[in-house]
Amino acid sequence: MKTATTSKKTRSRRSLSKTDRFTLSAFVGIPTLLQILLLWVPAVVTIFLSFTYWNGIRLSDIRWAGIQNYKTIFLNEPLFYEALKNNGVWLAFFVLVATPLGILLAYQVDRGIKGHAFYESIFYLPVVLSLAVIGIIWNFMLQPGGFVQGLMGLDIGNAISIWGNPDINTWVILGVASWRHIGYIMLLYLSGLKSVDPALKEAAAIDGATEWQIFRKIILPTMKPVNIIIVVITLIESLRAFDLVYIIYGSPTIFPLLNLLVFQNFAGQGLSMKGAAYAVILLVLCIVPIITYLRIVFKEDLK
Amino acid sequence: MSTEMATNKRYRDKQKRKDAFISIFIGFFAFVWIFPILWTVWTSLRPYNEIISYGIFSRPRSLNFDNYVNAVKEMEIAGYLLNSAIVTIPSVILTLFFGSLIAFVVTRYKFKFNLTILLLFTAGNMLPIVLTYIPVFWMFIWVGELFGNRNMFYNNYAGLILVHVAFQVGFAAFVLSSYMKTIPKEISESATIDGANVFRHYWNVILPLLRPALAALSVLMTTWIYNEFFWALVLMSDDSKRPITSALRRLQGQYVTDFNLLAAGAIIAALPTVILFFVLRKQFIAGLTLGSTKG
C-alpha cells in the first residue's frame, strides 16, 4: 500500500509531459513577468533614482547625488514636516475615531435591527464611489453657494472659504475621508461579526454582563484576526492617503501629504529626483504594516 | 425554571427597547450619511439660474433632467464612459485570468517557489503605488520609441490596462489561492489520473469551481479599476482618451461656474459602480471579505 502511494506520487510528478511543463511555465511566467517588470523593477529603480539627479530624459544625464535629495528634504523642506504631521494626524484620527466608529456601527447594525440591510447599503455607498466623485459631492456641501454655507446664512456674495481655512480644513478633510473609511471598516467587521455565535452574547447578557463587557470580553477576542487586519488596513490607508486632497486642492501647498509631495515632485520638478526620495520615505514608513499584514495572512504557510 | 424564563423574558424586553433606541440613532446617522449624495442629486435636477436668482434653499420652480442632457452633450460624457469601458473590461478579465493561473499552480502543484511567488504577488499589491510612477512613465515612453511608436504604451489604452493588471493581479492571486485551498485536492488527482493535461485540468476542472470567487472579485475589481484615476492622469496625455473618473477632475475646473451641470456629470460618472453595487451587493461584499479576513 505504502509503495503504491509513493509510486503514484512519483508518477504524477514524472507524468508532467513536455507540453505540461511548458504550459505550467507559461501559467506562472507571464503574470510573474508582468508583475516584476511593471512593479518590482520600477520600485527598485525608484530607490536607485532617489540617490541621483536626473531630468528623466536621457539615461546618460543621470548624476550621482548620494544622500543629497534626502538631505534637502530633511533640512530644507518645511512642507515635508507639515506632510509628516498631516499624515500623522490622519493616522491618529483614523485609528482613534473613524475605525472605532466603523466597528461600533457594525456592532449595532449586527443586532439585526429593523431595516438593517437598507442602512448597511447607505453606509457602504461611499465605498463604491470614486474619490473624484466624492470630492465633487463634498464641494457641493461646502463650497460658496453650497449647502453648509447656505445653512450658515452666507450666500455666494459673502461666502467664506472652508477648504482654505487652516483652522478647520484638517477636520473637514478628515471628516470627508472618514465618510468613506467608516463604511469600509463596517463592511469588513460586519462580515466577521456574522460568524460570532449569538448564543454566546445572549448567555453573557443573561448572566448580567453589560454591553461593554460583552464587547470587550467576547466580541473583541473572537474577532482578533479581523481586528489586526483592520488596524493594518487603517495604517496603510492613512499613509497612502492623498487622492481626496489632490482632488480638492490640486497641489500640496495647502494640505501637504507625503504621497502628494511625491506626485508634485514627479510631475513638476523632476530634476532633483526628490519625488523618488519622497516615495522611498513613504515605503520605509509602510514597511512595518506591510510585513505585519503578510505575516498574519501567511501564518500557516510560513511555518 | 420559571425564574430562568423570567430572566430570559426580562432580557429580551430590555434588548427590544435597546434595539428601538439604536434603530433611531442608526437611522439618523444613515440620513446624515446619505444626505450629501441626495443633495447632489437634488442640485443636478435644478437649473443653475434658479439657484443664482432665488438662493440655495429656494423652492424649486422646475425639476427636470435638462442638466443630464446638457452634461452628455457638452461634457462629451459618452466618450469618457466608453474610455472607461475600454480600460476597465479588459483589465478585469486579464487580472482574473492571471490571478487564477497563479492560484491554480501554487495550490495544485508542489513547486519550491510557490510561497515565494505568492508572497511576491501579495506584497506587490501593498506597495505604495507612487513608488513606481517615475520608472513606469519613462519605461513606456522608451519602449514605445524603441519600436518606433511613442504611443505604443504611453498615451494608449494598452499601457493603462497593463498597469492596472500588474497592480491588481496580486490581490486576485491571493484571494483566489486562499479560495482554492478550500477545494478538495482529490478533484485534481482524479483529473490527472484521467489523463487531463495541465491546460484541461485548469480550464475544465478548476476554472468552473472558481466561479463564485471570480464573480465576487470581478465586481470588486471593476469598482476599483473604474474608480482609479491617477494612472490615467499620468499615462494619458490626451484628455479625450481618459476614463471618466480622471476626466471629472478637468471638468470640475471647467464647469466650476455651473455646478448643477457638474452635479449631473458626477452622478452619471458614479452610476455604473453604484448600479453594480446594488445589483451584485453580495458579490461585492464577498470579494472584500474574502481578501481581508482570511487570517
Interface residues (C-beta under 8 A of the other chain):
Chain A: S12 S15 L16 S17 T19 D20 T23 L24 F27 V28 I30 P31 T32 L34 Q35 I36 L37 L38 L39 W40 V41 P42 A43 V45 T46 L49 G56 L105 Q108 V109 R111 G112 I113 K114 G115 F118 Y119 S121 I122 F123 Y124 L125 P126 V128 L129 S130 L131 A132 V133 G135 I136 I137 W138 N139 F140 M141 Q143 G145 G146 F147 Q149 G150 D155 I156 W179 G183 Y184 L187 L188 S191 G192 E202 A205 I206 K224 P225 V226 I228 I229 I233 I236 L239 R240 D243 I247 N259 V262 F263 F266 A267 G270 M273 G275 A276 Y278 A279 V280 L282 L283 C286 I290 Y293 L294 I296 V297 F298 K299 D301 L302
Chain B: T7 N8 Y11 Q15 K18 D19 I22 S23 F25 I26 G27 F29 A30 W33 I34 P36 I37 W39 T40 T43 I51 I52 G55 I56 F57 F98 G99 L101 I102 F104 V105 Y109 L115 I117 L118 L119 L120 F121 T122 A123 G124 M126 L127 P128 I129 V130 L131 T132 Y133 I134 P135 V136 F137 W138 M139 L162 V163 V165 A166 F167 V169 G170 A173 F174 E189 T192 N197 V198 F199 Y202 T223 Y226 N227 E228 F229 F230 V234 T245 S246 L248 R249 Q252 F259 L262 A263 A266 A269 A270 T273 V274 L276 F277 F278 R281 F284 I285 L288 T289 S292 T293 K294 G295
